[in-house]
Amino acid sequence: MLDIVIAVTVLLVLLIVVALIIIAAVNSVKKDSAAFLKEGEDEDDLTRHSGGGLTRFNNSLAIKRYASLVREYGEPFLKHDRKGGLVVWRKPDYLYEIVLKDESIEHKPHCDFLYATVRVHIPDGALPAVLMLSRSIMYDRLKQLLTARSHSMGGSVATLVLGLIISQDEENKDKYYEGYGKLVKATTQGSKYEQLYEQLRRMVDANQKRYADKMPKMSCKI
């Protein structure tokens, strides 16, 4: 009888020890998670197709731009609402991508934080002239993505339009450089922005058809 009591007692002690180990492990995981979140990553910070506005961006103008972008393109694919965060629209209309960042890059007379990208082929020979248009125009030669960074969609669209024009008419690049600032300023008028937006649509479509054989596969399997 005594042996049974001792055995039961030992078993209970073992069960208690196991339970304490499990509880300690769970608490450790919770603490690690809490520490991670405390560094700036709230559970609801990173969301997909989430409604509502931005509340944690530092850049107040970027917050305003977010509202207008949602009206124009709908809810984003990705929204990281935090200091230094970003919002991403994938394949909005004919564009490849739009990225709104909580940043403010000095580019007098304004500050840049909005990126618009189109998928187009820029011939290597014309690329230097295209990139000289602005320090806020970039090109990924492998993915064939032309990106313009500005403070508004008007500025980005105007930059992309001129970039594509220069790629086809490099000889007259100086004329386009000179008119660049005026064109960006003109996009503050809704009608001019709409005109350039549709012009860019046609140019992207024509470029993709003309250089279809040069576009890389975006789902590579080797």
Secondary structure, DSSP 8 states (H G I E B T S, - for coil): -HHHHHHHHHHHHHHHHHHHHHHHHHHHHHHHHHHHHHTT--TTTEESS--S---S-S-HHHHHHHHHHHHHH-S-SEEE-STT-EEEEES-TT-SEEEEEEEEEEETTEEEEEEEEEE----TTTHHHHHTT-TTEEEETTTTEEEEEESSHHHHHHHHHHHHHHHH-GGGHHHHHHHHHHHHHHTTSHHHHHHHHHHHHHHHHHHHHHTGGGS--SS---
